[in-house]
Amino acid sequence: MVAMLVSREHYRLDNLPPDLTATLGVIIQRVAKAIQGLDSVARTHFNRWGDGSEHFHVHFLARPLGMMQLRGAMIAAWNEILPPIPSSEHTTNARQVATTLAQEGGTAHLS
C-alpha cells in the first residue's frame, strides 16, 4: 500500500503554523498504525517530499510482511518493481485503513 497525506492548506514544513505542526505527528502516527493493521504489512515507512514551494506531501509506504529486503530508504524504488496486486485488494486495503482512521475520529470516504 502507498498512501499520501494531502493538506487542505499549503505550507512548507519550515513555515507550518505551530498548531498544525503539533498535530502532524499525531496524524502520521494514526495513518502509519492504520496501514500497519493490514494483515500483509510488516511496517509503515513515511517520507516527506517538498520541492521548496508552499507545498509538501507525506507519503506512507507499506513494507510487505516477510520482505526484509525492502527495509530502509529504497522502499520507494521497490514499489515500482513489486508484483502487482489485484485492484480488489487495493480497494479492500483502502477501505480497511479508512475505516480504522474513522474509528478514532473523522469520516471514511469510500467510493
MOPAC internal coordinates of N, CA, C and O (Angstrom, degrees):
PM7 1SCF
backbone

  N    0.0000 0     0.00 0     0.00 0    0    0    0
  C    1.4578 1     0.00 0     0.00 0    1    0    0
  C    1.5134 1   109.32 1     0.00 0    2    1    0
  O    1.2310 1   121.32 1   -41.43 1    3    2    1
  N    1.2961 1   115.08 1   138.57 1    3    2    1
  C    1.4517 1   122.64 1   172.29 1    5    3    2
  C    1.5242 1   106.09 1  -126.29 1    6    5    3
  O    1.2310 1   120.53 1   -49.36 1    7    6    5
  N    1.3184 1   116.60 1   130.64 1    7    6    5
  C    1.4613 1   121.35 1   178.57 1    9    7    6
  C    1.5198 1   108.58 1  -133.92 1   10    9    7
  O    1.2310 1   120.90 1   -20.90 1   11   10    9
  N    1.3180 1   115.88 1   159.10 1   11   10    9
  C    1.4531 1   120.07 1  -179.65 1   13   11   10
  C    1.5222 1   109.34 1  -134.67 1   14   13   11
  O    1.2310 1   121.15 1   -47.30 1   15   14   13
  N    1.3253 1   115.41 1   132.70 1   15   14   13
  C    1.4521 1   121.91 1   174.71 1   17   15   14
  C    1.5153 1   107.74 1   -86.55 1   18   17   15
  O    1.2310 1   120.75 1   -61.27 1   19   18   17
  N    1.3143 1   116.18 1   118.73 1   19   18   17
  C    1.4573 1   121.67 1  -177.64 1   21   19   18
  C    1.5257 1   107.96 1  -111.82 1   22   21   19
  O    1.2310 1   120.52 1   -54.17 1   23   22   21
  N    1.3060 1   116.60 1   125.83 1   23   22   21
  C    1.4631 1   120.93 1  -177.72 1   25   23   22
  C    1.5279 1   111.21 1   -82.44 1   26   25   23
  O    1.2310 1   121.37 1   -25.63 1   27   26   25
  N    1.3206 1   114.98 1   154.37 1   27   26   25
  C    1.4638 1   120.39 1   176.00 1   29   27   26
  C    1.5208 1   110.87 1   -81.70 1   30   29   27
  O    1.2310 1   120.96 1   149.13 1   31   30   29
  N    1.3328 1   115.76 1   -30.87 1   31   30   29
  C    1.4618 1   121.71 1   177.19 1   33   31   30
  C    1.5216 1   107.20 1  -116.51 1   34   33   31
  O    1.2310 1   120.75 1   -24.91 1   35   34   33
  N    1.3146 1   116.16 1   155.09 1   35   34   33
  C    1.4548 1   119.49 1  -175.47 1   37   35   34
  C    1.5229 1   111.62 1  -106.87 1   38   37   35
  O    1.2310 1   121.83 1   -55.80 1   39   38   37
  N    1.3267 1   114.10 1   124.20 1   39   38   37
  C    1.4578 1   122.82 1   176.29 1   41   39   38
  C    1.5155 1   108.15 1  -141.81 1   42   41   39
  O    1.2310 1   121.01 1   -18.13 1   43   42   41
  N    1.3064 1   115.67 1   161.87 1   43   42   41
  C    1.4595 1   121.49 1   164.24 1   45   43   42
  C    1.5257 1   105.50 1   -86.68 1   46   45   43
  O    1.2310 1   120.01 1   -16.76 1   47   46   45
  N    1.2984 1   117.58 1   163.24 1   47   46   45
  C    1.4600 1   119.42 1   178.62 1   49   47   46
  C    1.5277 1   110.74 1   -63.56 1   50   49   47
  O    1.2310 1   120.27 1   146.14 1   51   50   49
  N    1.3411 1   117.09 1   -33.86 1   51   50   49
  C    1.4703 1   119.79 1  -177.20 1   53   51   50
  C    1.5287 1   113.83 1   -76.96 1   54   53   51
  O    1.2310 1   119.45 1   167.76 1   55   54   53
  N    1.3401 1   118.65 1   -12.24 1   55   54   53
  C    1.4668 1   118.99 1   176.35 1   57   55   54
  C    1.5288 1   112.29 1  -120.58 1   58   57   55
  O    1.2310 1   120.57 1  -163.55 1   59   58   57
  N    1.3178 1   116.51 1    16.45 1   59   58   57
  C    1.4553 1   121.58 1   176.85 1   61   59   58
  C    1.5259 1   108.35 1   -65.46 1   62   61   59
  O    1.2310 1   119.48 1   -52.48 1   63   62   61
  N    1.3317 1   118.59 1   127.52 1   63   62   61
  C    1.4625 1   120.59 1  -178.71 1   65   63   62
  C    1.5398 1   111.42 1   -58.83 1   66   65   63
  O    1.2310 1   120.28 1   -31.87 1   67   66   65
  N    1.3345 1   117.07 1   148.13 1   67   66   65
  C    1.4691 1   120.67 1  -176.67 1   69   67   66
  C    1.5264 1   114.74 1   -53.51 1   70   69   67
  O    1.2310 1   119.38 1   141.73 1   71   70   69
  N    1.3319 1   118.79 1   -38.27 1   71   70   69
  C    1.4665 1   119.81 1  -179.38 1   73   71   70
  C    1.5295 1   111.29 1   -66.29 1   74   73   71
  O    1.2310 1   120.00 1   143.49 1   75   74   73
  N    1.3245 1   117.61 1   -36.51 1   75   74   73
  C    1.4630 1   120.50 1   176.85 1   77   75   74
  C    1.5186 1   111.04 1   -75.40 1   78   77   75
  O    1.2310 1   120.52 1   142.96 1   79   78   77
  N    1.3176 1   116.62 1   -37.04 1   79   78   77
  C    1.4640 1   120.15 1   177.15 1   81   79   78
  C    1.5275 1   110.23 1   -59.59 1   82   81   79
  O    1.2310 1   120.51 1   139.27 1   83   82   81
  N    1.3294 1   116.64 1   -40.73 1   83   82   81
  C    1.4698 1   121.58 1  -178.73 1   85   83   82
  C    1.5281 1   111.85 1   -63.88 1   86   85   83
  O    1.2310 1   119.79 1   150.42 1   87   86   85
  N    1.3286 1   118.00 1   -29.58 1   87   86   85
  C    1.4645 1   120.05 1  -178.58 1   89   87   86
  C    1.5298 1   113.11 1   -91.31 1   90   89   87
  O    1.2310 1   119.73 1   164.87 1   91   90   89
  N    1.3210 1   118.12 1   -15.13 1   91   90   89
  C    1.4602 1   120.85 1  -176.03 1   93   91   90
  C    1.5288 1   111.79 1   -60.21 1   94   93   91
  O    1.2310 1   120.33 1   134.60 1   95   94   93
  N    1.3207 1   116.97 1   -45.40 1   95   94   93
  C    1.4660 1   119.76 1   179.76 1   97   95   94
  C    1.5151 1   112.39 1   -62.59 1   98   97   95
  O    1.2310 1   120.63 1   140.38 1   99   98   97
  N    1.3131 1   116.41 1   -39.62 1   99   98   97
  C    1.4647 1   121.32 1   178.66 1  101   99   98
  C    1.5236 1   110.19 1   -63.46 1  102  101   99
  O    1.2310 1   120.66 1   136.24 1  103  102  101
  N    1.3256 1   116.34 1   -43.76 1  103  102  101
  C    1.4647 1   120.81 1   179.73 1  105  103  102
  C    1.5320 1   110.35 1   -64.72 1  106  105  103
  O    1.2310 1   120.18 1   134.45 1  107  106  105
  N    1.3259 1   117.26 1   -45.55 1  107  106  105
  C    1.4661 1   120.54 1   178.85 1  109  107  106
  C    1.5244 1   110.22 1   -58.29 1  110  109  107
  O    1.2310 1   120.57 1   135.57 1  111  110  109
  N    1.3200 1   116.51 1   -44.43 1  111  110  109
  C    1.4647 1   120.68 1  -179.40 1  113  111  110
  C    1.5297 1   111.08 1   -63.16 1  114  113  111
  O    1.2310 1   120.10 1   136.27 1  115  114  113
  N    1.3361 1   117.41 1   -43.73 1  115  114  113
  C    1.4683 1   120.98 1   179.89 1  117  115  114
  C    1.5226 1   111.92 1   -62.40 1  118  117  115
  O    1.2310 1   120.53 1   134.12 1  119  118  117
  N    1.3358 1   116.59 1   -45.88 1  119  118  117
  C    1.4658 1   119.97 1  -178.67 1  121  119  118
  C    1.5264 1   110.51 1   -66.89 1  122  121  119
  O    1.2310 1   120.27 1   134.97 1  123  122  121
  N    1.3236 1   117.09 1   -45.03 1  123  122  121
  C    1.4663 1   120.43 1   179.36 1  125  123  122
  C    1.5232 1   110.97 1   -59.80 1  126  125  123
  O    1.2310 1   120.25 1   136.65 1  127  126  125
  N    1.3138 1   117.13 1   -43.35 1  127  126  125
  C    1.4720 1   121.69 1  -179.94 1  129  127  126
  C    1.5302 1   110.57 1   -65.19 1  130  129  127
  O    1.2310 1   119.93 1   138.53 1  131  130  129
  N    1.3285 1   117.74 1   -41.47 1  131  130  129
  C    1.4638 1   121.07 1   179.10 1  133  131  130
  C    1.5250 1   111.14 1   -63.33 1  134  133  131
  O    1.2310 1   120.17 1   138.54 1  135  134  133
  N    1.3240 1   117.28 1   -41.46 1  135  134  133
  C    1.4664 1   120.77 1   178.28 1  137  135  134
  C    1.5176 1   110.15 1   -66.87 1  138  137  135
  O    1.2310 1   120.32 1   138.99 1  139  138  137
  N    1.3212 1   117.00 1   -41.01 1  139  138  137
  C    1.4558 1   120.37 1   179.40 1  141  139  138
  C    1.5215 1   111.78 1   -66.16 1  142  141  139
  O    1.2310 1   119.76 1   164.65 1  143  142  141
  N    1.3194 1   118.07 1   -15.35 1  143  142  141
  C    1.4580 1   121.48 1   175.99 1  145  143  142
  C    1.5138 1   113.91 1   -72.84 1  146  145  143
  O    1.2310 1   119.97 1   168.85 1  147  146  145
  N    1.3277 1   117.66 1   -11.15 1  147  146  145
  C    1.4601 1   121.04 1   176.16 1  149  147  146
  C    1.5235 1   108.97 1   -70.69 1  150  149  147
  O    1.2310 1   120.09 1   -43.33 1  151  150  149
  N    1.3147 1   117.43 1   136.67 1  151  150  149
  C    1.4684 1   121.32 1  -176.82 1  153  151  150
  C    1.5197 1   113.51 1   -57.95 1  154  153  151
  O    1.2310 1   120.09 1   149.25 1  155  154  153
  N    1.3159 1   117.43 1   -30.75 1  155  154  153
  C    1.4691 1   121.36 1  -174.78 1  157  155  154
  C    1.5264 1   113.22 1   -90.16 1  158  157  155
  O    1.2310 1   119.65 1  -174.93 1  159  158  157
  N    1.3352 1   118.28 1     5.07 1  159  158  157
  C    1.4632 1   121.72 1  -174.67 1  161  159  158
  C    1.5225 1   111.06 1  -110.46 1  162  161  159
  O    1.2310 1   121.14 1   -49.56 1  163  162  161
  N    1.3369 1   115.42 1   130.44 1  163  162  161
  C    1.4653 1   120.97 1   177.88 1  165  163  162
  C    1.5241 1   111.15 1   -92.42 1  166  165  163
  O    1.2310 1   120.29 1   140.52 1  167  166  165
  N    1.3070 1   117.06 1   -39.48 1  167  166  165
  C    1.4614 1   121.29 1  -176.81 1  169  167  166
  C    1.5251 1   108.91 1  -155.69 1  170  169  167
  O    1.2310 1   121.37 1   -26.51 1  171  170  169
  N    1.3265 1   114.99 1   153.49 1  171  170  169
  C    1.4621 1   119.97 1   176.33 1  173  171  170
  C    1.5209 1   108.84 1  -111.67 1  174  173  171
  O    1.2310 1   120.75 1   -56.59 1  175  174  173
  N    1.3074 1   116.17 1   123.41 1  175  174  173
  C    1.4612 1   121.98 1   174.80 1  177  175  174
  C    1.5249 1   107.11 1   -98.32 1  178  177  175
  O    1.2310 1   120.45 1   -28.79 1  179  178  177
  N    1.3011 1   116.74 1   151.21 1  179  178  177
  C    1.4576 1   118.93 1   174.95 1  181  179  178
  C    1.5137 1   109.30 1  -140.43 1  182  181  179
  O    1.2310 1   121.64 1   -31.57 1  183  182  181
  N    1.3173 1   114.47 1   148.43 1  183  182  181
  C    1.4615 1   122.43 1  -177.93 1  185  183  182
  C    1.5126 1   109.03 1  -139.89 1  186  185  183
  O    1.2310 1   121.42 1   -28.87 1  187  186  185
  N    1.3122 1   114.89 1   151.13 1  187  186  185
  C    1.4550 1   120.43 1   173.94 1  189  187  186
  C    1.5166 1   108.00 1  -112.41 1  190  189  187
  O    1.2310 1   121.24 1   -51.47 1  191  190  189
  N    1.3305 1   115.24 1   128.53 1  191  190  189
  C    1.4486 1   119.98 1   173.93 1  193  191  190
  C    1.5154 1   108.51 1  -119.71 1  194  193  191
  O    1.2310 1   120.83 1   -42.73 1  195  194  193
  N    1.2962 1   116.02 1   137.27 1  195  194  193
  C    1.4576 1   121.58 1   175.34 1  197  195  194
  C    1.5077 1   107.59 1  -151.14 1  198  197  195
  O    1.2310 1   120.58 1   -39.34 1  199  198  197
  N    1.3109 1   116.49 1   140.66 1  199  198  197
  C    1.4618 1   119.34 1  -176.33 1  201  199  198
  C    1.5202 1   112.84 1  -101.68 1  202  201  199
  O    1.2310 1   120.53 1  -164.80 1  203  202  201
  N    1.3467 1   116.60 1    15.20 1  203  202  201
  C    1.4542 1   119.42 1   178.06 1  205  203  202
  C    1.5098 1   113.92 1    98.24 1  206  205  203
  O    1.2310 1   120.39 1   167.23 1  207  206  205
  N    1.3204 1   116.87 1   -12.77 1  207  206  205
  C    1.4598 1   118.89 1   177.60 1  209  207  206
  C    1.5268 1   108.68 1   -84.21 1  210  209  207
  O    1.2310 1   120.38 1     0.98 1  211  210  209
  N    1.3073 1   116.89 1  -179.02 1  211  210  209
  C    1.4630 1   121.79 1   179.89 1  213  211  210
  C    1.5255 1   109.75 1   -75.76 1  214  213  211
  O    1.2310 1   120.59 1  -122.52 1  215  214  213
  N    1.3107 1   116.49 1    57.48 1  215  214  213
  C    1.4543 1   119.12 1  -171.10 1  217  215  214
  C    1.5269 1   109.37 1  -166.00 1  218  217  215
  O    1.2310 1   119.87 1   -47.01 1  219  218  217
  N    1.3040 1   117.85 1   132.99 1  219  218  217
  C    1.4666 1   120.74 1   168.45 1  221  219  218
  C    1.5158 1   109.10 1  -149.66 1  222  221  219
  O    1.2310 1   121.05 1   -21.20 1  223  222  221
  N    1.3106 1   115.60 1   158.80 1  223  222  221
  C    1.4638 1   122.53 1   178.08 1  225  223  222
  C    1.5173 1   109.05 1  -124.28 1  226  225  223
  O    1.2310 1   121.29 1   -29.18 1  227  226  225
  N    1.3185 1   115.13 1   150.82 1  227  226  225
  C    1.4571 1   120.94 1   169.54 1  229  227  226
  C    1.5271 1   105.77 1  -110.12 1  230  229  227
  O    1.2310 1   120.96 1   -57.06 1  231  230  229
  N    1.3283 1   115.77 1   122.94 1  231  230  229
  C    1.4572 1   122.28 1  -179.30 1  233  231  230
  C    1.5200 1   108.59 1  -103.93 1  234  233  231
  O    1.2310 1   120.66 1   -41.56 1  235  234  233
  N    1.3295 1   116.35 1   138.44 1  235  234  233
  C    1.4655 1   123.16 1   177.75 1  237  235  234
  C    1.5168 1   107.73 1  -113.99 1  238  237  235
  O    1.2310 1   120.78 1   -53.07 1  239  238  237
  N    1.3090 1   116.12 1   126.93 1  239  238  237
  C    1.4582 1   122.24 1  -176.70 1  241  239  238
  C    1.5255 1   108.58 1  -123.44 1  242  241  239
  O    1.2310 1   120.67 1   -61.34 1  243  242  241
  N    1.3089 1   116.32 1   118.66 1  243  242  241
  C    1.4612 1   121.06 1  -179.01 1  245  243  242
  C    1.5205 1   109.52 1   -84.25 1  246  245  243
  O    1.2310 1   120.85 1   -53.31 1  247  246  245
  N    1.3483 1   115.98 1   126.69 1  247  246  245
  C    1.4739 1   119.50 1   173.27 1  249  247  246
  C    1.5090 1   107.66 1   -87.99 1  250  249  247
  O    1.2310 1   120.18 1   -60.68 1  251  250  249
  N    1.3448 1   117.27 1   119.32 1  251  250  249
  C    1.4574 1   120.08 1  -179.21 1  253  251  250
  C    1.5362 1   112.02 1   -60.36 1  254  253  251
  O    1.2310 1   121.47 1   -36.14 1  255  254  253
  N    1.3003 1   114.78 1   143.86 1  255  254  253
  C    1.4588 1   122.43 1   178.56 1  257  255  254
  C    1.5248 1   109.99 1   -56.12 1  258  257  255
  O    1.2310 1   120.31 1   -48.06 1  259  258  257
  N    1.3202 1   117.02 1   131.94 1  259  258  257
  C    1.4542 1   122.44 1   177.26 1  261  259  258
  C    1.5187 1   115.55 1    83.40 1  262  261  259
  O    1.2310 1   119.09 1   179.98 1  263  262  261
  N    1.3119 1   119.33 1    -0.02 1  263  262  261
  C    1.4682 1   121.56 1  -178.27 1  265  263  262
  C    1.5214 1   109.76 1  -106.62 1  266  265  263
  O    1.2310 1   121.14 1  -109.19 1  267  266  265
  N    1.3251 1   115.43 1    70.81 1  267  266  265
  C    1.4592 1   120.93 1  -177.76 1  269  267  266
  C    1.5247 1   112.03 1   -64.08 1  270  269  267
  O    1.2310 1   119.78 1   158.21 1  271  270  269
  N    1.3266 1   118.02 1   -21.79 1  271  270  269
  C    1.4591 1   120.63 1   179.38 1  273  271  270
  C    1.5288 1   112.27 1   -67.03 1  274  273  271
  O    1.2310 1   120.34 1   168.56 1  275  274  273
  N    1.3269 1   116.95 1   -11.44 1  275  274  273
  C    1.4611 1   120.79 1  -179.79 1  277  275  274
  C    1.5186 1   112.64 1   -93.47 1  278  277  275
  O    1.2310 1   119.97 1  -170.79 1  279  278  277
  N    1.3194 1   117.67 1     9.21 1  279  278  277
  C    1.4611 1   119.90 1   179.44 1  281  279  278
  C    1.5162 1   110.60 1   -66.64 1  282  281  279
  O    1.2310 1   121.43 1   -27.17 1  283  282  281
  N    1.3251 1   114.87 1   152.83 1  283  282  281
  C    1.4562 1   120.60 1   173.01 1  285  283  282
  C    1.5110 1   114.19 1    86.14 1  286  285  283
  O    1.2310 1   121.99 1    13.16 1  287  286  285
  N    1.3146 1   113.80 1  -166.84 1  287  286  285
  C    1.4590 1   121.46 1  -172.00 1  289  287  286
  C    1.5274 1   113.77 1   -67.39 1  290  289  287
  O    1.2310 1   119.49 1   161.68 1  291  290  289
  N    1.3003 1   118.57 1   -18.32 1  291  290  289
  C    1.4622 1   120.31 1  -176.90 1  293  291  290
  C    1.5218 1   113.30 1   -76.98 1  294  293  291
  O    1.2310 1   119.79 1   175.91 1  295  294  293
  N    1.3390 1   118.00 1    -4.09 1  295  294  293
  C    1.4647 1   119.01 1  -179.00 1  297  295  294
  C    1.5273 1   111.52 1   -57.42 1  298  297  295
  O    1.2310 1   119.71 1   145.29 1  299  298  297
  N    1.3129 1   118.15 1   -34.71 1  299  298  297
  C    1.4645 1   120.61 1   179.68 1  301  299  298
  C    1.5285 1   111.08 1   -61.50 1  302  301  299
  O    1.2310 1   119.93 1   142.30 1  303  302  301
  N    1.3121 1   117.73 1   -37.70 1  303  302  301
  C    1.4674 1   121.08 1   178.57 1  305  303  302
  C    1.5282 1   110.89 1   -71.69 1  306  305  303
  O    1.2310 1   120.41 1   144.45 1  307  306  305
  N    1.3277 1   116.82 1   -35.55 1  307  306  305
  C    1.4593 1   120.34 1  -178.43 1  309  307  306
  C    1.5193 1   111.99 1   -65.68 1  310  309  307
  O    1.2310 1   119.42 1   151.78 1  311  310  309
  N    1.3001 1   118.72 1   -28.22 1  311  310  309
  C    1.4624 1   120.62 1  -179.89 1  313  311  310
  C    1.5232 1   111.31 1   -55.64 1  314  313  311
  O    1.2310 1   120.46 1   148.88 1  315  314  313
  N    1.3126 1   116.73 1   -31.12 1  315  314  313
  C    1.4627 1   120.74 1  -178.90 1  317  315  314
  C    1.5256 1   113.31 1   -75.99 1  318  317  315
  O    1.2310 1   119.92 1   159.37 1  319  318  317
  N    1.3340 1   117.76 1   -20.63 1  319  318  317
  C    1.4692 1   118.86 1  -175.11 1  321  319  318
  C    1.5260 1   114.42 1  -116.44 1  322  321  319
  O    1.2310 1   120.09 1   178.14 1  323  322  321
  N    1.3308 1   117.42 1    -1.86 1  323  322  321
  C    1.4595 1   119.57 1   175.34 1  325  323  322
  C    1.5243 1   109.28 1   -67.41 1  326  325  323
  O    1.2310 1   120.58 1   -29.27 1  327  326  325
  N    1.3326 1   116.49 1   150.73 1  327  326  325
  C    1.4673 1   117.53 1   177.93 1  329  327  326
  C    1.5297 1   110.42 1   -62.11 1  330  329  327
  O    1.2310 1   120.30 1   -37.39 1  331  330  329
  N    1.3107 1   117.04 1   142.61 1  331  330  329
  C    1.4714 1   119.85 1  -179.53 1  333  331  330
  C    1.5291 1   110.56 1   -67.09 1  334  333  331
  O    1.2310 1   121.22 1   -28.78 1  335  334  333
  N    1.3192 1   115.28 1   151.22 1  335  334  333
  C    1.4571 1   119.58 1   173.79 1  337  335  334
  C    1.5300 1   107.86 1  -111.42 1  338  337  335
  O    1.2310 1   120.46 1   -23.73 1  339  338  337
  N    1.3241 1   116.73 1   156.27 1  339  338  337
  C    1.4663 1   119.24 1  -178.73 1  341  339  338
  C    1.5309 1   111.39 1   -60.66 1  342  341  339
  O    1.2310 1   120.79 1   -31.89 1  343  342  341
  N    1.3268 1   116.09 1   148.11 1  343  342  341
  C    1.4658 1   120.05 1  -179.93 1  345  343  342
  C    1.5229 1   111.08 1   -60.96 1  346  345  343
  O    1.2310 1   120.10 1   150.65 1  347  346  345
  N    1.3250 1   117.41 1   -29.35 1  347  346  345
  C    1.4694 1   119.93 1   178.02 1  349  347  346
  C    1.5255 1   110.97 1   -64.45 1  350  349  347
  O    1.2310 1   120.14 1   146.53 1  351  350  349
  N    1.3342 1   117.34 1   -33.47 1  351  350  349
  C    1.4698 1   120.91 1   177.47 1  353  351  350
  C    1.5326 1   110.16 1   -71.08 1  354  353  351
  O    1.2310 1   120.29 1   141.04 1  355  354  353
  N    1.3319 1   117.06 1   -38.96 1  355  354  353
  C    1.4723 1   120.64 1   174.48 1  357  355  354
  C    1.5239 1   110.04 1   -57.19 1  358  357  355
  O    1.2310 1   121.05 1   132.84 1  359  358  357
  N    1.3264 1   115.59 1   -47.16 1  359  358  357
  C    1.4682 1   120.76 1  -178.73 1  361  359  358
  C    1.5154 1   111.23 1   -63.38 1  362  361  359
  O    1.2310 1   120.30 1   134.87 1  363  362  361
  N    1.3228 1   117.04 1   -45.13 1  363  362  361
  C    1.4674 1   121.16 1   179.07 1  365  363  362
  C    1.5150 1   110.89 1   -60.72 1  366  365  363
  O    1.2310 1   120.36 1   135.07 1  367  366  365
  N    1.3306 1   116.91 1   -44.93 1  367  366  365
  C    1.4687 1   120.88 1   179.58 1  369  367  366
  C    1.5243 1   111.25 1   -62.87 1  370  369  367
  O    1.2310 1   120.34 1   134.76 1  371  370  369
  N    1.3338 1   116.96 1   -45.24 1  371  370  369
  C    1.4651 1   120.65 1  -179.74 1  373  371  370
  C    1.5253 1   110.73 1   -62.67 1  374  373  371
  O    1.2310 1   120.21 1   139.39 1  375  374  373
  N    1.3124 1   117.20 1   -40.61 1  375  374  373
  C    1.4688 1   120.94 1   178.74 1  377  375  374
  C    1.5260 1   110.88 1   -63.83 1  378  377  375
  O    1.2310 1   120.52 1   137.29 1  379  378  377
  N    1.3173 1   116.61 1   -42.71 1  379  378  377
  C    1.4638 1   119.75 1  -179.80 1  381  379  378
  C    1.5253 1   111.06 1   -63.64 1  382  381  379
  O    1.2310 1   120.33 1   134.89 1  383  382  381
  N    1.3256 1   116.98 1   -45.11 1  383  382  381
  C    1.4655 1   120.86 1   179.47 1  385  383  382
  C    1.5334 1   110.24 1   -63.51 1  386  385  383
  O    1.2310 1   120.03 1   135.34 1  387  386  385
  N    1.3275 1   117.55 1   -44.66 1  387  386  385
  C    1.4668 1   121.24 1   179.69 1  389  387  386
  C    1.5259 1   111.04 1   -62.34 1  390  389  387
  O    1.2310 1   120.44 1   137.76 1  391  390  389
  N    1.3172 1   116.75 1   -42.24 1  391  390  389
  C    1.4602 1   121.02 1   179.84 1  393  391  390
  C    1.5211 1   110.72 1   -65.60 1  394  393  391
  O    1.2310 1   120.03 1   137.00 1  395  394  393
  N    1.3168 1   117.55 1   -43.00 1  395  394  393
  C    1.4667 1   121.64 1   178.06 1  397  395  394
  C    1.5196 1   110.90 1   -60.68 1  398  397  395
  O    1.2310 1   120.35 1   134.84 1  399  398  397
  N    1.3307 1   116.93 1   -45.16 1  399  398  397
  C    1.4585 1   120.50 1   179.05 1  401  399  398
  C    1.5251 1   111.19 1   -63.54 1  402  401  399
  O    1.2310 1   119.99 1   139.38 1  403  402  401
  N    1.3181 1   117.62 1   -40.62 1  403  402  401
  C    1.4622 1   121.36 1  -178.56 1  405  403  402
  C    1.5306 1   111.87 1   -67.08 1  406  405  403
  O    1.2310 1   120.17 1   152.10 1  407  406  405
  N    1.3212 1   117.27 1   -27.90 1  407  406  405
  C    1.4664 1   120.36 1   179.35 1  409  407  406
  C    1.5257 1   111.88 1   -64.50 1  410  409  407
  O    1.2310 1   120.49 1   154.94 1  411  410  409
  N    1.3210 1   116.67 1   -25.06 1  411  410  409
  C    1.4544 1   120.69 1  -179.36 1  413  411  410
  C    1.5354 1   111.15 1  -101.17 1  414  413  411
  O    1.2310 1   120.42 1  -170.66 1  415  414  413
  N    1.3003 1   116.80 1     9.34 1  415  414  413
  C    1.4673 1   121.33 1   179.40 1  417  415  414
  C    1.5076 1   109.93 1   123.95 1  418  417  415
  O    1.2310 1   121.01 1   -47.70 1  419  418  417
  N    1.3017 1   115.67 1   132.30 1  419  418  417
  C    1.4536 1   120.13 1   179.88 1  421  419  418
  C    1.5118 1   110.80 1   116.93 1  422  421  419
  O    1.2310 1   121.34 1     8.06 1  423  422  421
  N    1.3076 1   115.04 1  -171.94 1  423  422  421
  C    1.4535 1   122.24 1  -178.00 1  425  423  422
  C    1.5160 1   108.87 1  -128.25 1  426  425  423
  O    1.2310 1   120.53 1   -47.08 1  427  426  425
  N    1.3314 1   116.60 1   132.92 1  427  426  425
  C    1.4584 1   121.17 1   174.97 1  429  427  426
  C    1.5202 1   107.67 1   -82.29 1  430  429  427
  O    1.2310 1   119.93 1   -64.96 1  431  430  429
  N    1.3145 1   117.73 1   115.04 1  431  430  429
  C    1.4671 1   122.56 1   178.14 1  433  431  430
  C    1.5189 1   107.58 1   -96.06 1  434  433  431
  O    1.2310 1   121.16 1   -82.20 1  435  434  433
  N    1.3024 1   115.39 1    97.80 1  435  434  433
  C    1.4570 1   120.56 1  -176.64 1  437  435  434
  C    1.5145 1   109.21 1  -112.99 1  438  437  435
  O    1.2310 1   121.32 1   -48.59 1  439  438  437
  N    1.3314 1   115.07 1   131.41 1  439  438  437
  C    1.4724 1   117.60 1  -179.66 1  441  439  438
  C    1.5101 1   110.41 1  -101.81 1  442  441  439
  O    1.2310 1   120.10 1   180.00 1  443  442  441

